[in-house]
């Protein structure tokens, strides 16, 4: 890929589907080569809660999303945005969360 080509969120979603909080968190965990149990300890949540988040059965609140981001050393706004976007999608509201 040359410097003029960009591979961002739009391209990633085109190739792999919509990015959700759960699949982003699961990808982060797997990249760190952590078990569900070990990652849950880092996040300060139960393994079952982490599993529910990764599988999309639960969507963390913006406050919890910020706490998770802080615990893994990631930008809070990215994870809060994913949380809010998942909430909108769950309600079938066709809006996109953007950061100004």
N, C-alpha and C positions, 0 to 999 in steps of 0.2 A: 504494500500500500504506500503510495507516495504521499508527500506532505500535504498535497492539495485535497486528498480524499479524507473524509471524516467518517468516523464510525461512532455515532452517539446513541442516545436513547431511542430515537426514531428508528434507526437502522437495526438496533438490537431487538426492539419489539417487532419489527417487520420479520426478522429472521427467527425469533424464538418465542414470540407471543408477548402479551401485555405483562409488564413488570409489576409484580405485586410485592407488598411488604414481606409476605411469607416466602415467596421464591427468592427474593433478594437476600433475606436472612439465611435461608438454607444454603444458598450459594456461598455466602460469606463464611458460614460454619464449615462447609466442605473445603473451601480454599484454605482455611486455617487448619484443616485436618483434625477437627475436634469431633468427639462423639456428642450425641444429643445431650447426654447427662453432663458432660464437662462444660459444654457451651451454656446449658441452662444455669449452671452454677455461676459462670461469669456474668450472665445477665441478671441473676438474682431472681429467677423464676423457676417453677417446677418443670421437670422434663415433659410432663403431659401438657402443660401450657405452651411450651416451646413447640411441641409436636402439633398442637392445634393451630398455632400461628403459622408454622411452616406449611401446613396442609390447607390453609385458608379457612379453617373452621372458626377462627377467632381473628378479629382485627384489633390490634392494640390501640388504645386511646392515644391522642397526640402527646399527652404527658408521658405515658409509658413508652411510646416510640422515642421520645427525647432521652429518656433514661436508658433505654437499650442502646441508642447511638452513643451516649456518653460512656457506657460500660465497654463498648468495643472500640472506642476512639475514633468514631466516624462523625461526619458533620450532622448535627441534629436536624437541620432543615430538610435534608434529603429524606431521612426516615420519617419525619413528620409529614412531608408531602406524600410519601407512599401510603401512609396510614389514612390520611384524609382522602386521597384518591380512591383507595379501596372502599372507604365508607360510601363515597358518592356512587361508585360502580355497583355496590351491593344494593343500593336503593334505586338503581336503574336511572340515575340522573346523569344526563349526557353533558357533564361539565368537566373541565380539566383544571386541576390545581396548578397554578404557576407561581413562581417566586419572582417578585419584582425587585 
